[in-house]
Amino acid sequence: MTTAPTALSSHAGNAPAAIAVDRPHSRRAVIAAAIGNGLEVYDFTVYSFFAATIGRLFFPSSSPLASLLLSFATFGAGFVMRPLGAVLIGNLADRRGRKAALTLTILLMSAGTALIAFTPSHASIGVAATVLVVLGRLLQGLSAGGEIGAASALLLESATKRNRCFLVSWQAATQGGAALLGALTGAAVSALLSPEAMHDWGWRLPFLLGLLIAPVGMYIRRHLQETHEGGGQHAGIGAVFREHGRTLLLGMLLMTGSTSSMYIMVFYMPTYLVSALHMPPVTAFLAACMAGLAMLVAAPLFGRLADRLPRRKPLLFAGGLASTALVYPNFLLLSSGPGLPLTVALIGAAVALMSVGSGAGAALMMEAFPRHHRATGMSVMYSLGVTVFGGFAPLIVTWLIGATGSNMAPAWYLLASACISLCALALFPSHPGRD
């Protein structure tokens, strides 16, 4: 990938904060963002795949549904920490630079993953096992809350105005790549080990493999070229909320559609296909692989397209309306048991449409803030949106299916989320090309 150097800010007041970035740094920025962001999504994907096993081992109950609900509740608990991580780590990124924040997030993510990977089961150490797994998810949530703002700001500031949507789109593309890797790892482990071995220790292997990425990510992030120097301009967390309160609220609502789609169509879908639709596990794994591959390919392509357009919103409206129109027919076909090829194709198409606005949407949200509030603002919008509408989506949808007896419950949730997101998009401020 070839990118041109970014220019220094044209505003004299921003001179201390704007740093010229060379071409190789743009590639390193993508790699650095990909590793940390990828580790987060990889862990979430693996956790989703083995949610039923984790539920039995750490949240024992006489009811399999209750164990699964508790497992997904723990999955969602990590999202409760995201707003705190957004405020604390986003503020660190705006005060001390992007490198410091990104180094901290990968440390926290690695610690949380290690706790999940190494904690003995409930049968071995009792309630302490449950507490440690929950703590691991909380650490992961704290890290993820600050990761997205700092990494996205780094990508935006490593680009020119002609390729910023493309560069920022790699945030979503690497999520797809990590989901694909998580799915392939889960499939490989499940195929190679017996059900007994999977239950006893095999489910831990994907988490241990994820930990191997952490030292590489730490090295790359510590040797990044900084794109933002903190300083006196950053007036603190309170100033972000006072000066940009309306934008923060609209941004959180804008996240509704994309984050709900992500956590239902990518993370929850394997469990849904097996538990609700009674499809074979191989279908669930292949569908997850297709979802990850669709994000990996579609996000950069639509990022390139967004850079050719003078405004961000038309592409976002087009993608959002198309996704909304196809939600109900998609789930209606899935519920009919269409067979492996069509199931995989339906999920791939839905995720590709979901990726239409990934680069343009992230750029739109970050351009709504000046550079010295950008990481905090993006982190808060993203984390609140994901926490409220995405993180607990698997839990809510699982409960809705059990309460209503309808396998169309995910479609209802996605339709409501999409309507909220489209309304917020209409009101969100647009400053294309803002430094």
Protein Blocks (a to p, Z undefined) as FASTA:
>chain_A
ZZddddddfbfklmmmpccddfklmmmmmmmmmmmmmmmmmmmmmmmmmmmmmmmmmmgc
fblklmmmmmmmmmmmmmmmmmmmmmmmmmmmmmnojklmmmmmmmmmmmmmmmmmmmcc
fklnommlmmmmmmmmmmmmmmmmmmmmmmmmmmmmmpcfklmmmmmmmmmmmmmmmmmm
mmmmmmmmmmmpcfklmmmmmmmmmmmmmmmmmmmmmmmmmmcccfbdcdjklgbjklmm
mmmmmmmmmmmmmmmmmmmmmmmmmmmmmmmmmmmnopafklmmmmmmmmmmmmmmmmmm
mmmmmmmpmbfklmmmmmmmmmmmmmmmmmmmmmnonojklmmmmmmmmmmmmmmmmmmm
mmmmmmmpcfklmmmmmmmmmmmmmmmmmmmmmmmmmmmmmmnopaklmmmmmmmmmmmm
mmmmmmpccdehiZZ
